[in-house]
Structure formats: structure tokens, C-alpha cells
Amino acid sequence: MENGAINLGPMTRDELERAIVQPAARVGLDFEPGLAGRMLDDVGESPGNLPLLEFALTELWARRQARLLTHAAYEETGVSGVLS
């Protein structure tokens, strides 16, 4: 890696879903039904939306309700309207 760059292709929807859901599951968090799919729909095919998705996930962590990541918290981030 020191001598070259590695270019990665875009993630598939399934790969992106695993990247969203699995880290939360590892620490015992659940998404409200439909939230992960909603976030994936909002991100769409644009890799430029990934930094906003990262921000939204960080905010969801901060706004979690016990062990639940909620639609209400996602809406509070202000990201949902920006991503779609």
C-alpha cells in the first residue's frame, strides 16, 4: 500500500446495509423497523452521500433510546431530507 493507491468500487445495497446494521448489532443496538431501509433509500446510489450517512449514524448513536435507533432521531439529524 505504501507504493500505490487502492481504488474501491461502490458498495452494493446489501454491503451498505451490512455496514450500517452490523456495527450497531455488535454493541447491542437495534434499528426501529424500516429505519435501515429508509436510510439506504435516502443514500441511493450516490457515494457522495456517505459522509452525510456517517454523520447521521453518529447522531443516531448520540440520540438512541436505550438500545433503539429511531426514526424520530433520524429526522432530528436533518439528514433525511438532504440525502434523498
C-alpha atoms as one frame of an Amber mdcrd trajectory, in Angstrom:
protein
   0.000   0.000   0.000   2.924   2.300   0.530   3.686   2.352  -3.173   0.234
   2.509  -4.653  -3.356   3.513  -4.283  -6.175   1.057  -3.973  -9.359   2.097
  -5.695 -12.538   0.567  -4.360 -15.749   0.326  -6.281 -19.077   1.476  -4.912
 -20.762  -0.683  -2.289 -23.856  -2.638  -3.232 -27.056  -2.004  -1.300 -26.532
  -5.248   0.646 -22.944  -4.311   1.531 -24.037  -0.865   2.638 -26.846  -2.332
   4.733 -24.372  -4.622   6.496 -22.064  -1.643   7.086 -24.965   0.198   8.746
 -26.612  -2.612  10.723 -23.820  -4.952  11.806 -21.752  -2.498  13.888 -24.895
  -1.469  15.767 -25.825  -5.102  16.364 -22.340  -5.841  17.704 -22.906  -3.346
  20.518 -26.479  -4.490  21.149 -28.389  -1.760  19.300 -31.435  -2.305  17.114
 -32.953  -0.138  14.405 -36.629   0.688  14.556 -38.421  -1.339  11.863 -37.842
   0.205   8.452 -35.170   2.694   9.568 -32.164   0.996   7.970 -34.094   0.622
   4.706 -35.156   4.255   4.863 -31.558   5.339   5.302 -30.498   3.167   2.360
 -33.244   4.672   0.212 -32.091   8.151   1.193 -28.449   7.414   0.368 -29.379
   5.963  -3.010 -26.580   5.319  -5.474 -24.540   8.409  -4.679 -21.224   7.715
  -2.927 -21.094  11.449  -2.208 -23.819  10.865   0.380 -21.638   8.575   2.506
 -20.208  11.371   4.703 -23.771  12.514   5.469 -24.727   8.931   6.238 -21.775
   8.704   8.628 -22.939  11.897  10.329 -26.484  10.552  10.603 -25.271   7.305
  12.177 -23.131   9.212  14.675 -26.115  11.343  15.600 -28.371   8.299  15.886
 -25.874   6.824  18.351 -25.957  10.013  20.416 -29.782  10.168  20.319 -30.508
   6.469  20.865 -33.388   5.481  23.121 -31.889   2.807  25.363 -30.846   0.225
  22.764 -33.032   1.514  19.928 -32.157   3.777  16.997 -35.353   5.563  15.990
 -36.988   7.262  13.031 -37.593  10.327  15.212 -33.876  10.624  15.980 -33.067
  10.237  12.280 -35.453  13.060  11.440 -33.882  15.238  14.142 -30.497  14.943
  12.435 -31.836  16.879   9.449 -30.032  14.491   7.126 -33.028  12.583   5.774
 -34.196  15.439   3.560 -30.674  16.192   2.375 -29.808  12.663   1.338 -32.876
  11.940  -0.762
